[in-house]
Amino acid sequence: MTARGTMAHYLDALLPEISRHVDLRLIAPAHYRAPAGVQTLGFRAPDARPLRGFALADPRGASVVWDAIVGDRPDLVHIFNGVGFPWAAVVARRARRASIPVLVTVHDPRRHPGDYLSVVNAPARRLTLRAATSLHVHADIWRSVVGPARTFVVPHGSFAPRFLRRRAAGVRREPLVLFFGRIERYKGLDDLVESAVRFPFGMRTAIAGRGTPSRRARRAIAARPDLFEIHSGYQPDEAIARLLQRAAVVALPYRDASQSSVPLIAAGFGTPVAATATGALVEDVPRVGGVLARPRDPRSLSDAIVRAGGSIPTYPRELEFPALAPHFAAMYADAAT
């Protein structure tokens, strides 16, 4: 139901590979340009988030989507994203009544602090999950959280190849700690900014992404501009690749997490990872040889970043999408029965 940013990256990587194993039809917003060869039905949804919410609450739109699904006579409906939108609930319930199995990917098994949109979406989310015949999560840690439905675990795949294609020649490593991605309250940027004053002399922190740091973080950055560089707004792939080439450590100071694509991207560039032990990061970070810190503890975070510096990460190629696609296909076969 949404296909921008990281979700678009996910679809770009997954769809060509899974299409080699199963026949699929993608139903997605018209703004998303699917990879060549993927059969797609695009529906119109406003760009503005509040307007998009109203549009996806209109039952007429859900009926158009449902008519397309019924026309294809699928073995399985996979609701990959937008679990909290009313359309998803309508489609899931109609599919269940029509005896079509429904697989739902649960990207966020629990609500992040400060994510008020999830409160609004909660009723539709509950209806969608109740209608599901099986669920997909990205880490074993979430099996006991998502509920009693049959649950499959297929890990989050690596987006590193997308960014590695954008590497530039002649970029050298620097004593730089990198935080990149959408800036949200639960991602703990305040803790990273506070920990930066404890880094060894000469180490700086780069913050790159869309969103506004808290007032507290902005004041701390303004007080020590020598310790920070800010790259505000959406960063294209080329900019992220250059930052990853420059960085000595990638930091994920999250106060809460579902899972993250960042550890695999960093490891693909040979950049060590330091993160907090929350959510699926407790699985994602050790997998790449990263260092874990206590959440909401700037001192512990600083120590983890220093320990990670200079280490050599492990990049698990088995988590690239050509290797993961057969696991998705096997999940579909099981979920369809």
BALOBA-1460 file (C-alpha; in Angstrom, 3 decimals):
// residues 337
<rec num="1" residu="m" x="0.000" y="0.000" z="0.000"/>
<rec num="2" residu="t" x="3.067" y="2.248" z="0.238"/>
<rec num="3" residu="a" x="6.177" y="1.927" z="-1.886"/>
<rec num="4" residu="r" x="8.642" y="4.712" z="-1.196"/>
<rec num="5" residu="g" x="12.093" y="4.923" z="0.369"/>
<rec num="6" residu="t" x="13.282" y="1.703" z="1.955"/>
<rec num="7" residu="m" x="10.112" y="-0.127" z="0.923"/>
<rec num="8" residu="a" x="10.804" y="0.722" z="-2.722"/>
<rec num="9" residu="h" x="14.382" y="-0.525" z="-2.273"/>
<rec num="10" residu="y" x="13.004" y="-3.773" z="-0.867"/>
<rec num="11" residu="l" x="10.628" y="-4.284" z="-3.798"/>
<rec num="12" residu="d" x="13.299" y="-3.351" z="-6.353"/>
<rec num="13" residu="a" x="15.582" y="-6.062" z="-4.966"/>
<rec num="14" residu="l" x="13.001" y="-8.761" z="-4.261"/>
<rec num="15" residu="l" x="10.641" y="-8.698" z="-7.246"/>
<rec num="16" residu="p" x="13.062" y="-9.605" z="-10.077"/>
<rec num="17" residu="e" x="14.446" y="-12.512" z="-8.045"/>
<rec num="18" residu="i" x="11.171" y="-13.927" z="-6.758"/>
<rec num="19" residu="s" x="9.736" y="-13.691" z="-10.290"/>
<rec num="20" residu="r" x="12.227" y="-16.366" z="-11.293"/>
<rec num="21" residu="h" x="10.519" y="-18.797" z="-8.938"/>
<rec num="22" residu="v" x="6.806" y="-17.926" z="-8.843"/>
<rec num="23" residu="d" x="4.178" y="-16.269" z="-11.014"/>
<rec num="24" residu="l" x="3.196" y="-13.017" z="-9.363"/>
<rec num="25" residu="r" x="1.249" y="-9.854" z="-9.919"/>
<rec num="26" residu="l" x="2.134" y="-6.742" z="-7.964"/>
<rec num="27" residu="i" x="-0.579" y="-4.329" z="-6.852"/>
<rec num="28" residu="a" x="1.061" y="-1.088" z="-5.759"/>
<rec num="29" residu="p" x="0.684" y="2.708" z="-5.915"/>
<rec num="30" residu="a" x="1.091" y="4.093" z="-9.410"/>
<rec num="31" residu="h" x="4.126" y="6.146" z="-8.342"/>
<rec num="32" residu="y" x="6.134" y="2.931" z="-7.925"/>
<rec num="33" residu="r" x="7.943" y="1.804" z="-11.066"/>
<rec num="34" residu="a" x="8.324" y="-1.952" z="-10.828"/>
<rec num="35" residu="p" x="11.359" y="-3.664" z="-12.357"/>
<rec num="36" residu="a" x="11.013" y="-4.774" z="-15.953"/>
<rec num="37" residu="g" x="9.054" y="-7.959" z="-16.452"/>
<rec num="38" residu="v" x="6.941" y="-7.677" z="-13.282"/>
<rec num="39" residu="q" x="3.216" y="-7.576" z="-14.039"/>
<rec num="40" residu="t" x="1.790" y="-4.637" z="-12.095"/>
<rec num="41" residu="l" x="-1.526" y="-3.006" z="-11.366"/>
<rec num="42" residu="g" x="-0.914" y="0.567" z="-10.273"/>
<rec num="43" residu="f" x="-3.544" y="2.435" z="-8.281"/>
<rec num="44" residu="r" x="-3.532" y="6.156" z="-7.632"/>
<rec num="45" residu="a" x="-2.839" y="7.441" z="-4.130"/>
<rec num="46" residu="p" x="-2.093" y="11.071" z="-3.174"/>
<rec num="47" residu="d" x="1.504" y="11.944" z="-2.314"/>
<rec num="48" residu="a" x="0.598" y="13.814" z="0.891"/>
<rec num="49" residu="r" x="0.483" y="11.397" z="3.807"/>
<rec num="50" residu="p" x="-2.817" y="12.586" z="5.366"/>
<rec num="51" residu="l" x="-4.563" y="12.601" z="1.978"/>
<rec num="52" residu="r" x="-3.147" y="9.169" z="1.196"/>
<rec num="53" residu="g" x="-4.678" y="7.870" z="4.410"/>
<rec num="54" residu="f" x="-8.098" y="9.182" z="3.439"/>
<rec num="55" residu="a" x="-7.804" y="7.698" z="-0.050"/>
<rec num="56" residu="l" x="-6.867" y="4.283" z="1.300"/>
<rec num="57" residu="a" x="-9.907" y="4.401" z="3.587"/>
<rec num="58" residu="d" x="-12.259" y="4.712" z="0.604"/>
<rec num="59" residu="p" x="-13.911" y="1.301" z="0.102"/>
<rec num="60" residu="r" x="-14.354" y="1.943" z="-3.624"/>
<rec num="61" residu="g" x="-10.598" y="1.740" z="-4.110"/>
<rec num="62" residu="a" x="-10.411" y="-1.513" z="-2.167"/>
<rec num="63" residu="s" x="-13.106" y="-2.936" z="-4.448"/>
<rec num="64" residu="v" x="-10.997" y="-2.158" z="-7.526"/>
<rec num="65" residu="v" x="-8.040" y="-3.953" z="-5.968"/>
<rec num="66" residu="w" x="-10.202" y="-6.887" z="-4.931"/>
<rec num="67" residu="d" x="-11.706" y="-7.230" z="-8.410"/>
<rec num="68" residu="a" x="-8.170" y="-7.436" z="-9.834"/>
<rec num="69" residu="i" x="-7.236" y="-10.115" z="-7.314"/>
<rec num="70" residu="v" x="-10.326" y="-12.219" z="-8.001"/>
<rec num="71" residu="g" x="-9.733" y="-11.911" z="-11.736"/>
<rec num="72" residu="d" x="-6.296" y="-13.470" z="-11.334"/>
<rec num="73" residu="r" x="-7.608" y="-16.405" z="-9.232"/>
<rec num="74" residu="p" x="-4.430" y="-16.475" z="-7.097"/>
<rec num="75" residu="d" x="-3.205" y="-19.342" z="-4.953"/>
<rec num="76" residu="l" x="-2.126" y="-16.826" z="-2.315"/>
<rec num="77" residu="v" x="-2.533" y="-13.138" z="-1.469"/>
<rec num="78" residu="h" x="0.584" y="-11.626" z="0.095"/>
<rec num="79" residu="i" x="0.025" y="-8.300" z="1.849"/>
<rec num="80" residu="f" x="3.612" y="-7.117" z="1.958"/>
<rec num="81" residu="n" x="3.124" y="-3.612" z="3.301"/>
<rec num="82" residu="g" x="0.379" y="-1.259" z="4.439"/>
<rec num="83" residu="v" x="-1.014" y="-3.706" z="6.978"/>
<rec num="84" residu="g" x="-2.645" y="-0.826" z="8.898"/>
<rec num="85" residu="f" x="-4.497" y="0.703" z="5.949"/>
<rec num="86" residu="p" x="-8.242" y="-0.025" z="5.621"/>
<rec num="87" residu="w" x="-7.767" y="-1.391" z="2.102"/>
<rec num="88" residu="a" x="-5.526" y="-4.137" z="3.478"/>
<rec num="89" residu="a" x="-8.172" y="-5.135" z="6.001"/>
<rec num="90" residu="v" x="-10.885" y="-5.225" z="3.333"/>
<rec num="91" residu="v" x="-8.779" y="-7.310" z="0.953"/>
<rec num="92" residu="a" x="-7.620" y="-9.706" z="3.676"/>
<rec num="93" residu="r" x="-11.147" y="-10.313" z="4.969"/>
<rec num="94" residu="r" x="-12.610" y="-10.794" z="1.482"/>
<rec num="95" residu="a" x="-9.822" y="-13.195" z="0.549"/>
<rec num="96" residu="r" x="-10.380" y="-15.196" z="3.723"/>
<rec num="97" residu="r" x="-14.111" y="-15.449" z="2.986"/>
<rec num="98" residu="a" x="-13.270" y="-16.578" z="-0.569"/>
<rec num="99" residu="s" x="-10.977" y="-19.312" z="0.848"/>
<rec num="100" residu="i" x="-7.857" y="-17.666" z="-0.608"/>
<rec num="101" residu="p" x="-4.917" y="-17.987" z="1.821"/>
<rec num="102" residu="v" x="-3.586" y="-14.642" z="3.082"/>
<rec num="103" residu="l" x="0.071" y="-14.128" z="4.021"/>
<rec num="104" residu="v" x="0.898" y="-10.853" z="5.807"/>
<rec num="105" residu="t" x="4.423" y="-9.521" z="6.263"/>
<rec num="106" residu="v" x="4.690" y="-7.818" z="9.646"/>
<rec num="107" residu="h" x="7.544" y="-5.329" z="9.321"/>
<rec num="108" residu="d" x="6.876" y="-3.706" z="12.706"/>
<rec num="109" residu="p" x="5.616" y="-6.301" z="15.206"/>
<rec num="110" residu="r" x="5.288" y="-3.613" z="17.888"/>
<rec num="111" residu="r" x="4.663" y="0.120" z="17.831"/>
<rec num="112" residu="h" x="7.701" y="2.381" z="17.988"/>
<rec num="113" residu="p" x="7.689" y="5.147" z="20.632"/>
<rec num="114" residu="g" x="6.434" y="8.363" z="19.088"/>
<rec num="115" residu="d" x="4.849" y="6.626" z="16.081"/>
<rec num="116" residu="y" x="1.400" y="8.139" z="16.421"/>
<rec num="117" residu="l" x="0.272" y="7.075" z="12.946"/>
<rec num="118" residu="s" x="0.332" y="3.458" z="14.112"/>
<rec num="119" residu="v" x="-2.254" y="4.359" z="16.765"/>
<rec num="120" residu="v" x="-4.579" y="5.633" z="14.034"/>
<rec num="121" residu="n" x="-3.894" y="2.524" z="11.943"/>
<rec num="122" residu="a" x="-4.332" y="0.083" z="14.829"/>
<rec num="123" residu="p" x="-7.982" y="-0.932" z="14.162"/>
<rec num="124" residu="a" x="-7.356" y="-1.814" z="10.496"/>
<rec num="125" residu="r" x="-4.111" y="-3.548" z="11.445"/>
<rec num="126" residu="r" x="-5.934" y="-5.786" z="13.924"/>
<rec num="127" residu="l" x="-8.550" y="-6.721" z="11.315"/>
<rec num="128" residu="t" x="-5.867" y="-7.520" z="8.734"/>
<rec num="129" residu="l" x="-3.873" y="-9.711" z="11.099"/>
<rec num="130" residu="r" x="-6.984" y="-11.558" z="12.272"/>
<rec num="131" residu="a" x="-7.851" y="-12.354" z="8.663"/>
<rec num="132" residu="a" x="-4.355" y="-13.625" z="7.863"/>
<rec num="133" residu="t" x="-3.868" y="-17.366" z="7.515"/>
<rec num="134" residu="s" x="-0.102" y="-16.965" z="8.024"/>
<rec num="135" residu="l" x="2.429" y="-14.284" z="8.886"/>
<rec num="136" residu="h" x="5.946" y="-13.440" z="7.762"/>
<rec num="137" residu="v" x="8.499" y="-11.791" z="10.059"/>
<rec num="138" residu="h" x="12.179" y="-11.038" z="9.531"/>
<rec num="139" residu="a" x="13.672" y="-12.449" z="12.732"/>
<rec num="140" residu="d" x="13.061" y="-15.319" z="15.148"/>
<rec num="141" residu="i" x="12.702" y="-12.841" z="17.992"/>
<rec num="142" residu="w" x="9.303" y="-11.781" z="16.635"/>
<rec num="143" residu="r" x="7.670" y="-15.226" z="16.540"/>
<rec num="144" residu="s" x="6.240" y="-14.866" z="20.034"/>
<rec num="145" residu="v" x="5.163" y="-11.249" z="19.488"/>
<rec num="146" residu="v" x="2.991" y="-11.398" z="16.382"/>
<rec num="147" residu="g" x="0.414" y="-13.846" z="17.715"/>
<rec num="148" residu="p" x="-0.853" y="-17.378" z="17.330"/>
<rec num="149" residu="a" x="-1.107" y="-17.497" z="13.525"/>
<rec num="150" residu="r" x="1.295" y="-19.733" z="11.589"/>
<rec num="151" residu="t" x="4.491" y="-17.722" z="11.281"/>
<rec num="152" residu="f" x="7.353" y="-17.926" z="8.774"/>
<rec num="153" residu="v" x="10.760" y="-16.330" z="9.260"/>
<rec num="154" residu="v" x="12.651" y="-15.126" z="6.199"/>
<rec num="155" residu="p" x="15.406" y="-12.610" z="7.064"/>
<rec num="156" residu="h" x="15.586" y="-9.079" z="5.757"/>
<rec num="157" residu="g" x="17.635" y="-9.123" z="2.582"/>
<rec num="158" residu="s" x="20.653" y="-7.011" z="1.746"/>
<rec num="159" residu="f" x="20.349" y="-3.744" z="-0.173"/>
<rec num="160" residu="a" x="24.145" y="-3.410" z="-0.267"/>
<rec num="161" residu="p" x="24.445" y="-4.178" z="-4.024"/>
<rec num="162" residu="r" x="22.211" y="-1.187" z="-4.775"/>
<rec num="163" residu="f" x="24.676" y="1.156" z="-3.045"/>
<rec num="164" residu="l" x="27.887" y="-0.641" z="-3.979"/>
<rec num="165" residu="r" x="27.142" y="0.156" z="-7.613"/>
<rec num="166" residu="r" x="27.525" y="3.832" z="-6.655"/>
<rec num="167" residu="r" x="30.997" y="3.600" z="-5.112"/>
<rec num="168" residu="a" x="33.384" y="6.350" z="-6.160"/>
<rec num="169" residu="a" x="37.082" y="5.933" z="-6.783"/>
<rec num="170" residu="g" x="39.633" y="7.504" z="-4.455"/>
<rec num="171" residu="v" x="37.420" y="7.917" z="-1.360"/>
<rec num="172" residu="r" x="39.401" y="7.345" z="1.830"/>
<rec num="173" residu="r" x="38.329" y="6.271" z="5.281"/>
<rec num="174" residu="e" x="38.113" y="8.990" z="7.895"/>
<rec num="175" residu="p" x="37.617" y="8.989" z="11.684"/>
<rec num="176" residu="l" x="33.905" y="9.448" z="11.044"/>
<rec num="177" residu="v" x="30.870" y="7.889" z="12.743"/>
<rec num="178" residu="l" x="27.891" y="7.710" z="10.394"/>
<rec num="179" residu="f" x="24.187" y="7.728" z="11.194"/>
<rec num="180" residu="f" x="21.987" y="7.588" z="8.105"/>
<rec num="181" residu="g" x="18.321" y="7.030" z="7.380"/>
<rec num="182" residu="r" x="15.032" y="8.639" z="8.269"/>
<rec num="183" residu="i" x="15.309" y="10.602" z="11.529"/>
<rec num="184" residu="e" x="12.667" y="9.430" z="13.981"/>
<rec num="185" residu="r" x="12.378" y="9.764" z="17.736"/>
<rec num="186" residu="y" x="12.812" y="6.045" z="18.389"/>
<rec num="187" residu="k" x="16.137" y="5.948" z="16.532"/>
<rec num="188" residu="g" x="17.954" y="7.520" z="19.477"/>
<rec num="189" residu="l" x="19.800" y="10.311" z="17.725"/>
<rec num="190" residu="d" x="19.887" y="12.232" z="21.014"/>
<rec num="191" residu="d" x="21.946" y="9.428" z="22.537"/>
<rec num="192" residu="l" x="24.398" y="9.433" z="19.635"/>
<rec num="193" residu="v" x="24.844" y="13.202" z="19.835"/>
<rec num="194" residu="e" x="25.476" y="12.948" z="23.577"/>
<rec num="195" residu="s" x="27.962" y="10.111" z="23.104"/>
<rec num="196" residu="a" x="29.923" y="12.050" z="20.461"/>
<rec num="197" residu="v" x="31.671" y="14.200" z="23.073"/>
<rec num="198" residu="r" x="33.248" y="10.987" z="24.443"/>
<rec num="199" residu="f" x="34.774" y="9.879" z="21.153"/>
<rec num="200" residu="p" x="38.565" y="9.988" z="20.724"/>
<rec num="201" residu="f" x="40.015" y="13.326" z="19.670"/>
<rec num="202" residu="g" x="39.504" y="13.991" z="15.980"/>
<rec num="203" residu="m" x="36.531" y="11.671" z="15.506"/>
<rec num="204" residu="r" x="33.483" y="13.370" z="14.042"/>
<rec num="205" residu="t" x="29.859" y="12.300" z="13.501"/>
<rec num="206" residu="a" x="27.917" y="12.574" z="10.248"/>
<rec num="207" residu="i" x="24.114" y="12.627" z="10.377"/>
<rec num="208" residu="a" x="22.396" y="12.079" z="7.036"/>
<rec num="209" residu="g" x="18.708" y="11.758" z="6.337"/>
<rec num="210" residu="r" x="15.244" y="13.186" z="6.168"/>
<rec num="211" residu="g" x="13.655" y="14.472" z="9.358"/>
<rec num="212" residu="t" x="14.346" y="16.964" z="12.122"/>
<rec num="213" residu="p" x="16.509" y="16.155" z="15.148"/>
<rec num="214" residu="s" x="15.055" y="17.020" z="18.535"/>
<rec num="215" residu="r" x="15.581" y="20.481" z="19.992"/>
<rec num="216" residu="r" x="17.983" y="18.957" z="22.502"/>
<rec num="217" residu="a" x="20.068" y="17.378" z="19.746"/>
<rec num="218" residu="r" x="20.079" y="20.565" z="17.673"/>
<rec num="219" residu="r" x="21.343" y="22.582" z="20.627"/>
<rec num="220" residu="a" x="24.113" y="20.080" z="21.348"/>
<rec num="221" residu="i" x="25.186" y="20.078" z="17.702"/>
<rec num="222" residu="a" x="25.169" y="23.888" z="17.571"/>
<rec num="223" residu="a" x="27.327" y="23.996" z="20.712"/>
<rec num="224" residu="r" x="29.998" y="21.728" z="19.149"/>
<rec num="225" residu="p" x="29.833" y="22.169" z="15.376"/>
<rec num="226" residu="d" x="33.400" y="20.874" z="15.097"/>
<rec num="227" residu="l" x="32.168" y="17.404" z="16.045"/>
<rec num="228" residu="f" x="29.367" y="17.080" z="13.492"/>
<rec num="229" residu="e" x="28.530" y="17.301" z="9.838"/>
<rec num="230" residu="i" x="24.882" y="17.386" z="8.805"/>
<rec num="231" residu="h" x="23.441" y="16.163" z="5.503"/>
<rec num="232" residu="s" x="19.791" y="17.169" z="5.726"/>
<rec num="233" residu="g" x="16.960" y="15.763" z="3.672"/>
<rec num="234" residu="y" x="16.709" y="12.795" z="1.366"/>
<rec num="235" residu="q" x="20.137" y="11.521" z="0.350"/>
<rec num="236" residu="p" x="20.525" y="9.877" z="-3.072"/>
<rec num="237" residu="d" x="22.269" y="6.523" z="-3.358"/>
<rec num="238" residu="e" x="25.499" y="8.164" z="-4.527"/>
<rec num="239" residu="a" x="25.689" y="10.323" z="-1.408"/>
<rec num="240" residu="i" x="25.060" y="7.393" z="0.931"/>
<rec num="241" residu="a" x="27.699" y="5.315" z="-0.868"/>
<rec num="242" residu="r" x="30.291" y="8.057" z="-0.451"/>
<rec num="243" residu="l" x="29.488" y="8.458" z="3.236"/>
<rec num="244" residu="l" x="29.808" y="4.703" z="3.753"/>
<rec num="245" residu="q" x="33.192" y="4.758" z="2.035"/>
<rec num="246" residu="r" x="34.358" y="7.584" z="4.281"/>
<rec num="247" residu="a" x="32.975" y="6.251" z="7.587"/>
<rec num="248" residu="a" x="35.010" y="4.312" z="10.121"/>
<rec num="249" residu="v" x="31.868" y="3.097" z="11.937"/>
<rec num="250" residu="v" x="28.140" y="3.076" z="11.219"/>
<rec num="251" residu="a" x="26.042" y="3.691" z="14.338"/>
<rec num="252" residu="l" x="22.484" y="2.612" z="15.071"/>
<rec num="253" residu="p" x="21.687" y="4.183" z="18.461"/>
<rec num="254" residu="y" x="18.057" y="3.016" z="18.347"/>
<rec num="255" residu="r" x="15.948" y="3.087" z="21.489"/>
<rec num="256" residu="d" x="13.586" y="0.626" z="19.826"/>
<rec num="257" residu="a" x="13.834" y="-1.339" z="16.590"/>
<rec num="258" residu="s" x="12.064" y="-3.843" z="14.402"/>
<rec num="259" residu="q" x="14.897" y="-4.692" z="12.027"/>
<rec num="260" residu="s" x="17.160" y="-2.624" z="9.841"/>
<rec num="261" residu="s" x="18.731" y="-2.803" z="6.396"/>
<rec num="262" residu="v" x="21.652" y="-0.671" z="7.614"/>
<rec num="263" residu="p" x="23.941" y="-3.355" z="9.153"/>
<rec num="264" residu="l" x="24.063" y="-5.355" z="5.907"/>
<rec num="265" residu="i" x="24.626" y="-2.242" z="3.793"/>
<rec num="266" residu="a" x="27.480" y="-1.137" z="6.061"/>
<rec num="267" residu="a" x="29.051" y="-4.598" z="6.082"/>
<rec num="268" residu="g" x="28.896" y="-4.672" z="2.289"/>
<rec num="269" residu="f" x="31.141" y="-1.617" z="2.291"/>
<rec num="270" residu="g" x="33.469" y="-3.153" z="4.875"/>
<rec num="271" residu="t" x="32.318" y="-0.606" z="7.459"/>
<rec num="272" residu="p" x="31.967" y="-1.850" z="11.075"/>
<rec num="273" residu="v" x="28.657" y="-1.477" z="12.907"/>
<rec num="274" residu="a" x="27.842" y="-0.431" z="16.469"/>
<rec num="275" residu="a" x="24.232" y="-0.572" z="17.579"/>
<rec num="276" residu="t" x="21.984" y="-0.932" z="20.588"/>
<rec num="277" residu="a" x="20.654" y="-4.315" z="21.696"/>
<rec num="278" residu="t" x="16.997" y="-3.809" z="20.865"/>
<rec num="279" residu="g" x="14.512" y="-5.600" z="18.617"/>
<rec num="280" residu="a" x="15.968" y="-7.708" z="15.826"/>
<rec num="281" residu="l" x="19.235" y="-5.759" z="16.011"/>
<rec num="282" residu="v" x="20.254" y="-8.395" z="18.565"/>
<rec num="283" residu="e" x="20.307" y="-10.813" z="15.585"/>
<rec num="284" residu="d" x="21.217" y="-8.428" z="12.754"/>
<rec num="285" residu="v" x="24.324" y="-6.859" z="14.295"/>
<rec num="286" residu="p" x="26.228" y="-9.945" z="15.566"/>
<rec num="287" residu="r" x="25.589" y="-11.516" z="12.140"/>
<rec num="288" residu="v" x="27.917" y="-8.916" z="10.587"/>
<rec num="289" residu="g" x="30.412" y="-8.942" z="13.449"/>
<rec num="290" residu="g" x="29.134" y="-5.695" z="14.959"/>
<rec num="291" residu="v" x="29.195" y="-4.514" z="18.563"/>
<rec num="292" residu="l" x="26.079" y="-4.090" z="20.723"/>
<rec num="293" residu="a" x="25.499" y="-1.444" z="23.400"/>
<rec num="294" residu="r" x="22.812" y="-0.895" z="26.007"/>
<rec num="295" residu="p" x="19.854" y="1.135" z="24.688"/>
<rec num="296" residu="r" x="19.436" y="4.692" z="26.007"/>
<rec num="297" residu="d" x="23.001" y="4.671" z="27.380"/>
<rec num="298" residu="p" x="25.294" y="7.178" z="25.604"/>
<rec num="299" residu="r" x="28.356" y="5.973" z="27.507"/>
<rec num="300" residu="s" x="27.762" y="2.344" z="26.508"/>
<rec num="301" residu="l" x="27.113" y="3.474" z="22.932"/>
<rec num="302" residu="s" x="30.350" y="5.465" z="22.838"/>
<rec num="303" residu="d" x="32.315" y="2.459" z="24.118"/>
<rec num="304" residu="a" x="30.714" y="0.194" z="21.496"/>
<rec num="305" residu="i" x="31.551" y="2.623" z="18.682"/>
<rec num="306" residu="v" x="35.177" y="2.830" z="19.802"/>
<rec num="307" residu="r" x="35.405" y="-0.980" z="20.044"/>
<rec num="308" residu="a" x="33.856" y="-1.420" z="16.604"/>
<rec num="309" residu="g" x="36.323" y="0.960" z="14.981"/>
<rec num="310" residu="g" x="39.040" y="-0.889" z="13.142"/>
<rec num="311" residu="s" x="37.257" y="-4.246" z="13.188"/>
<rec num="312" residu="i" x="36.510" y="-6.140" z="9.993"/>
<rec num="313" residu="p" x="32.804" y="-6.870" z="9.431"/>
<rec num="314" residu="t" x="31.405" y="-10.071" z="7.987"/>
<rec num="315" residu="y" x="29.161" y="-9.708" z="4.950"/>
<rec num="316" residu="p" x="26.722" y="-12.652" z="4.595"/>
<rec num="317" residu="r" x="26.146" y="-13.075" z="0.872"/>
<rec num="318" residu="e" x="23.473" y="-15.647" z="1.635"/>
<rec num="319" residu="l" x="21.267" y="-12.675" z="2.553"/>
<rec num="320" residu="e" x="21.421" y="-11.152" z="-0.906"/>
<rec num="321" residu="f" x="18.122" y="-11.482" z="-2.715"/>
<rec num="322" residu="p" x="19.152" y="-14.077" z="-5.338"/>
<rec num="323" residu="a" x="19.919" y="-16.401" z="-2.412"/>
<rec num="324" residu="l" x="16.818" y="-15.441" z="-0.410"/>
<rec num="325" residu="a" x="14.332" y="-15.756" z="-3.275"/>
<rec num="326" residu="p" x="14.036" y="-19.573" z="-2.987"/>
<rec num="327" residu="h" x="13.171" y="-19.122" z="0.692"/>
<rec num="328" residu="f" x="10.381" y="-16.725" z="-0.259"/>
<rec num="329" residu="a" x="9.157" y="-19.223" z="-2.863"/>
<rec num="330" residu="a" x="9.143" y="-22.025" z="-0.288"/>
<rec num="331" residu="m" x="7.251" y="-19.781" z="2.137"/>
<rec num="332" residu="y" x="4.645" y="-19.056" z="-0.547"/>
<rec num="333" residu="a" x="4.224" y="-22.761" z="-1.285"/>
<rec num="334" residu="d" x="3.682" y="-23.546" z="2.406"/>
<rec num="335" residu="a" x="1.449" y="-20.528" z="3.035"/>
<rec num="336" residu="a" x="-0.778" y="-21.432" z="0.058"/>
<rec num="337" residu="t" x="-1.683" y="-24.827" z="1.532"/>
